[in-house]
Amino acid sequence: MTESAAPHGTTRTLPPRSANGSAPAAPAAPQRRRLSTQISSIRTGLIASVAALIVVLIFIIQNAHTVNISLLGVHLQLPLAVAMLLAVIAGALLMAAAGTARIAQLRRLLRRAAGTAPAADRTWISRSREAPQRRSGRRQS
């Protein structure tokens, strides 16, 4: 039993034939993975934005009648759709502010745990560590 040599510059990917002459099954061709580029991501985002804009425009057209709004002594007359969109935007801004505050809090905790807190945080940490010592010196009644 002789084995054929692979051509120069290539490598043999299949194992040699077995003693009884049967060959292993050829491996399946690898599937091409679709590449995602920055341009394709931007294109997808633009398509989604245009679809959302169309839905918002339909909403505004269907809810064009005027409503009276009173808030803290201010009286306004706005189209219903505009009033609802302003409420959604205000809610989104409040949630973004709460999320930003929570992320800042978590980052501060991570810096403290790593021991790389900025100078302002280090003074607060040293004060908070001293506080239990001062409390322990007080008389309890």
Number of C-alpha atoms within 10 A of each C-alpha: 6 5 7 7 8 10 8 6 5 7 9 9 9 11 8 13 13 9 8 6 9 9 12 11 7 8 8 6 6 6 6 6 6 6 7 8 9 9 9 11 11 11 12 11 12 12 12 11 12 11 11 12 12 11 11 14 12 11 15 17 11 11 14 13 11 14 13 11 14 9 7 5 7 7 10 13 11 15 17 19 20 16 17 14 14 12 12 12 12 12 12 12 12 12 12 12 12 12 12 12 12 12 12 12 11 12 13 16 14 13 13 15 10 9 10 12 17 11 9 8 15 14 12 11 14 10 11 11 11 11 11 10 10 9 10 9 8 8 6 6 3
